[in-house]
Amino acid sequence: MGIERTDFFNHDADIGVIGRGPSPEAAFEGAAEATFGVMVGSAGLREREKVEFEFEESDLELALVTWLNRLLAEARSHGLAFKRFELQRDGAHWKG
């Protein structure tokens, strides 16, 4: 049994999410799973479409914020909820 990749915590403004993993990319994927899990759950979702995007950010904390904000924006603009996440990084260049 592996370590759970996602978690939640109470936060004054809303709800906080935690992503874990052996790399920042894996932890960011876990944070995305937690975010969409809180919003819509994933049990009933089917994989229908693939959405890709890229961004530049050298600061890890800002990269996480950018990643989650872009996912939310892409989900809204495409009328989708996301179930599976993949993120790759080459220096400050991220591709999800």
N, C-alpha and C positions, 0 to 999 in steps of 0.2 A: 504494500500500500504506500503510495507516494504522499508527498506533502501537498495539502490543499493549496491551489493556486490563487484562490480568491478569499476575501473576507470583507466584512462590513463593520462600521463603528458609528456610534451616534456623533453627530456634529451639529453645532448650534445653527448653522445656516441650512442644512439639508441632511444628507447622509454621506458618510465617507466610505471610500472603497479602498481595498488593499489588494495589490497584485504581487505575487511572489514568483520567483524563478531563479534559475542559475545565472541569468544574464539580465541586463536591463530590458532587452527586447522581450524576453519571456515574462518578466514581471509586468511590463506594459501590456502585453497580451492578456495576462491575468486581470489587470485593472480594467481592461475593456470588457472582459467576460463578466466581471462583477458589476460594472456600470449597466450593461444591457440586461444582466440578470435581475437587477433591482427594477429596471424600467419595465421590462416585458417578460422576464423569464425566458428560458430557451427550450423548454421541453417540447412545445408544440411547433417550433419553428422548423421550416424546411429550407434547405439550401437551394435557392433559385438563381441568384445572380452573384456576380463577383464585382466588387468595387475596389479600385486601386487608386492610391494617391501617394504623393511624395511631398516631403517638406525638409527644410533646413533648420537645424537647431543644435547648437553645441552644448548648451546647458541641460543637464539631465532632467531637472525639475521642470523647466520650461518645455522640454521635449514631451514630457508626460502630459502636461496641460494641452499642448498643441495637438498631440495624438488623440486625446479624448475629445477635444473640441472639434477636430476635423471629422472624427467618426460620427459624432452627433450631427454635425452639419451635413455630412454625406448621407446619413440615414434619413434625415428630414428631406433633403432635396430629392432623393430617389424614392421616398415613401416606403422605406424598408426598416426592418429591425435586424441587426447583425447577430450572428450566432457563432461564427468561427473567425479567429483573428490570426494574422501572420504579420510580423514586423521584422524588417531587416535594417541594419545600420552599417554605414561605411563612413566613419568619422562623424561629421555633423549632418550627413545626408541620410534621411530615413525614408523607407519605402514600405507602405502597408497595404 
